Amino acid sequence: MQIGAQAILPGASQRTQAPSAASANAAPFSSALTAASAASAPDFTRMTRQEMADWMNGEIRGGRMSLDDSAPFLGMTMKIPVAAGQPAAMAADATRTDYLEKARLGIEGALSRGDRDLARRLQAALDTMHRIQGQI
């Protein structure tokens, strides 16, 4: 169907423009994406237990971490007050923890008890945290 005297051709309204000065000097999309990823990388030196659990669950859901690989991270988020005898609620705990240091101390403790398997799993968790933060 034609309205008016002019035929309308598909794509006729789409014109190619010469790049502007701003777009010619713009960084490629991949650079912007890398910068955004770095900006949103977790800071394992000052996370709450809930933030650690949320990060870990996101990694599992995204297929970047197996349930087995998440075990040391899950263990580091546990907090059981002696008086209560049961785990403390994560959402209510705003305490910031250095999980890199917590993993290092856990490795030392596991080795002092002769638990090489736990030391190996905690080392893998520490390596993962360093890799995510770009420290390796």
Stockholm file with secondary structure:
# STOCKHOLM 1.0

chainA/1-136         MQIGAQAILPGASQRTQAPSAASANAAPFSSALTAASAASAPDFTRMTRQEMADWMNGEIRGGRMSLDDSAPFLGMTMKIPVAAGQPAAMAADATRTDYLEKARLGIEGALSRGDRDLARRLQAALDTMHRIQGQI
#=GR chainA/1-136 SS CCCSSSCCCTTTTCCCCCCCHHHHTSCCHHHHHHHHHHHTSCCTTSBCHHHHHHHHHHHHHTTSSCHHHHHHHHHHHCCCCTTTCSCCCSTTCCCCBCHHHHHHHHHHHHHHTTCHHHHHHHHHHHHHHHHHTTCC
#=GC SS_cons         CCCSSSCCCTTTTCCCCCCCHHHHTSCCHHHHHHHHHHHTSCCTTSBCHHHHHHHHHHHHHTTSSCHHHHHHHHHHHCCCCTTTCSCCCSTTCCCCBCHHHHHHHHHHHHHHTTCHHHHHHHHHHHHHHHHHTTCC
//
